[in-house]
């Protein structure tokens, strides 16, 4: 039985999705980039039901309108020396080129094209288009040329070969802005859609117009060609503001087929690599899938007749969004189509030629560190894009204690359960608004409620909290901290800004993970003397050892997980290369790197009551518990390695965090966006005799004889899963049997959106 503070005051509102793009097929590890209207760019791993990796922070008026990955797959032309080059050297050079990470470009309502560093999550390079807002970007198949469609009606071509980002030429101007672009399958031409009701085919080498095709117009108003695609057989596909899906002969410029696909604007369309499937969507929220007919199909509806070979037919329609769909992307390698739009969530169709085997609704709240809890002070801190809110939890009488994992609990007098009476409401006691250009990457509230630290990619700020009247709080910025940190960064040539900040329990240390993946440990004990010394720097996520020397695995990776033990002795950090390092904060030394798992980790957490036990949650929803002091798995984890058939394994959401109840030290509460999972950390000898007998029977049935040796199946894991809570931002215990649960229901996000498209139907 549990007292649950079920809170919904952290009104985190993600921005609309404007752009989506998968990495090219030449990249070893597939990644999805998600561009949002607030300028942020999220990086996702589409495996294991879509796993959130990291986010490039945006800023005020920095909407992402277009987003593309580029990966060079051909060796640069060496001229006359190319013929003299040894074939083995060519192959080696190509393999080295393909091993390079992909490059990420974005554009928006400013005239700049931005290249991002996916590791440091900062701007790598920018170039001015000199043509106003850049509405669309397209990369050729070899990753050597970047085309940009601009506000002034011109297409501009950029050389991105061998790491460059150089302007090459402008194409002839057209009337109105360029809204959409696509390269031909052989990279010899580019097609563009504009705001002047026209589709154009351009010579990619000279910039001359080869063909001009006009789409339908209504009431004399120009039609907007929002999206275009060039298929493998030189068929052009367009989606426009009238809802028409048109197929064109790319050689002659004649229209082959027109389909009234949508009731309003087709904002986006995409096609598979073979050019046999086209997916469209737009303002009417429908996602339509069209397939090229390979033979004559007889339609049961006589009015529609027979669908002839070579034409396109609608084979699937679905409505997975509540608002405009602005972006679609297909990953041919894994048979995935993903969509996103104004309703802020991602939806993926996975498997089969039509991407219809199963549907994945991806949570719009993937970040793990939005909320912090100061237990002793009853404070909850919520982090937003450029602001911080602090709330003091309320108090009540007639508290209802119930099984919080039960799927349906009716609170009524008939069940001897009455609504609790609030003595004190949850109260906002601080709103800290930062500058508009400060998009927060991380924040932390100290356990004693005395400090707040806030970081972005340019700076780290420390604030001291103090009480005012009526329970309100105020902050004082610690400028001496800014000066001390700036001196250290300048002296040691370390870049400013941070991806993560964290106070250790007890508030004795502040851990800063810089944008270069350096871990800085700051001493907080002598703050009264204005001393904020950096007592240690670790470079292990940069491929360095404790002496600062390069190791065999010298890859620089982004730190995505961080946690500290309750006694302040241990710090664990994990990066997106799946390296998990444990540091001893007492001796200020690197302690151990955990063994690499096949599945990448999603969560790290030290047990509050056994501080040397580290929980590692994996992307397949299995988990391990390590005794970091003894450098091995705990006895419980050794005995419980088989997750086959468990409730946790069947859940699609990834593990987000762990909470520990002081009243039940042999339990842990694992949570994700849509589930709570209570796990018993007891060995078989600790369970009841009935449970043990049932367990023994199951193990006896599952014994396996291999080579004459009997192998005993591992002990079953005792767990209970609840999905009654939705979109969980945070779960944590503030004291015995008192759970703080921060939710952000999907309907609370949707109710803040503008009205969606609606078309009345007769008789409806």
C-alpha positions, 0 to 999 in steps of 0.5 A: 500500500502506498501514498502517491503524490500524482502530480501534473503541474510540470507542463512540459510542452514539446514543439511540433515536428517539422522534419525527419530524416534517416541516415543513408544506407551506407551508415553502419548504425541507422539513426533518425533525426527529428527537427522541431519547430523550436529549433531542437534536433533529436537523435533516435535509434530506430531499433528496440522500439525507437530509443531516444539518444540525445538532443541538439538544443534549439533556441528562439526563432530557430525553427527547423524547416528541413533536415538531411543527413549526408554520408560520402560514399565515393572517393574524391577524384584525384585527376591524373594520379587516380589511374596510378593508384593501387586498387588495394589503396583505393579500397582501403581509402573507400572503407575508411571513408565509409567508416566516417560518421554521417554529417547533419545539416539543417535549415530554417527561416533564417538564410543560414545552412547549419552543419551540426556536430552530433557528438558535441551537439553544437554548431560545426559550421554555417554558410549563408545562402544569400537567398533568404529563408531556406525552405528545403534541403536535399543531398545527392546519393553519394553525399557530395552535393547539397541543394538548397531551395530558397525564399528568392526562388533560386536553388543553390548548390553547395560542395560538401565533399571531403568535409567541405561546405562551399558554395558552388552555383545558383540555378536560374530564378523562378517565380515564388519560393522553392518549397521542395527538392529531390535529386534524380536517381543518377544525380544528374538532375534535380526536381523542385516544387514551388509556390507558383503552381509549377514543378521543374526539372533542372540540369544538376551540372549547369543549373538550366531548366530542362522541363516545366510542368504545371499542376492544377489551380483553383479559383485562379490562386497559385497552388503550392507544391509542398513535396516532390520525389523522383523515383527509380524509373524517372517518374516524378511525384508531387503533392500539392495544396489541393490535396492532389497526388500527381505522377509525371513522366520525367523524360517528357514532362507529361502527367501520367496519373492524378489521384485526389489523395487528401481532403486538404494540403499534402504537406509531405510525401516519401518513396522507398528506394525501389520506387514501388511504394509512395506514402503521403500525408498532410493537413487532414491527418491521414497517412496514405500508402500507394503501391505501383501495380505490377499487373492488372487488378480487378476492382470489385467496385464496377464503377472504378473498373480495373486498375491497369499495370503501371498505375498507382493504387491506394493499398492502405490508409490510417489516421495515427495523428490528431493534427497536421502531419508535416514530415515522413521518412522511410528507412529501407534497411529496416522497413520503417516509415515514420511520421510526425507533425503538430501533435508532437509525437512520432508514429512508426510503421514497421515491417513488410513491404508496406510498413504495416506489420506493427505500429509504434507510438513513440512517446513525446517525452523521451528525456530522462532528466526533466524533473529533480526532487529534493526530498528533505525540502519537499521540492520538485523542480521542472526543467523547460526550454529556457526556464526552471519551475520549483514546486513545493508538494502539498499536504493532506488528511484522510490519505488513501493508501492503496495498491498503486500498481492496480489497474483500476482502483475506484475511490468511493465510500462503497470501497471504504475509500474517501477522497483525501482533503488537502491542507496545503495545495501544491504551490509554485514557489519559484519561476526562473526565466533565463534569456531567450537564447539559452536553451537548457541542456541540463539542470539539477536541484541539490538534495538540501534544496540550497542550490540549482545548477543550469547548463546550456551548450555555452555556459554553466550557471550556479544559483543559490536558493533562499527563502522569502515571505509566504513560502516563496523562494528566490535565487542569487547567481554565484558569479564567483562560480562563473569566474572560477569555472571560466579560469579553469576552462581557459587554463586547460583549453576546455570548451564552455557549456555542458550536456549534463550537470549533477549534484552528488547527494549531500551537495558536496560535489558538482559534476559537470559533463562538458560538450566535449565529453569531459567530466569535471568534479567541482568542490562545493564544500568551501563555497562560503570562501567563494572557492569552487575548485575543479578538483578532477577531470576525467576524459574516459568518454573521449577515449583517454585513460586516467593519465590522459593518454589515448586508448585503443577505443579512442572514439569521442562519444556523447554522454547520455546517462549519469548517476551518483550513489547515495553516499556520494562515493560513486559516479557512473556515466554512460555514452552512446557508444555503450561505454559505462564508466564508474568513478570513485569520488572519494579517491577521485580516480577512475574505478572500472569500465563495465563490460559491454552489452550487446544491447545499449543501455537506457538507464543507470541508477545506484541503489539508495540502500546499497550504494555500491549496487549499480542498476543498468537498464538495457534497450531490450528492457532487460537489466543487470545489477553490478556490485561496483566495489567488487567489480562483478554482478550481484548474487541476485543478478547472477541468479536472475538472467533470464527475462524471457516471457517477463512482463517487462520484456513485452513492454515497448517503452524503454526503461527510463529510471528507478525509484527505491522505497525506504520502507522496502529496501528489497524492492525497486520500482522501474519506470518508463513513459507508460509503465511502472514495474515493481521488482522483488530483489529477494532470492528464492529462499526469501520467498514464500513456500508456495511461490518457491514450490511453483518456481521449482515446478517451472524450473523442473519442466524447463531443465535441459540436458546437453551432452549428458549434463543437466543445466538448471534454469535460472530463477524466475524474476518476481515483478508486477507491472502497471500501465495505469499511469501515462507519460511518466516524467519522473518517479521517486520516493520522498520517504517511507511508502510516499511516491512522487509521480510526475505525469504529463498526459497526452490529452494535456498536450493536445489541448494546447494545440490549435484546432485541427482540420475538420471537414463536415460530411453529410449524414455524419 
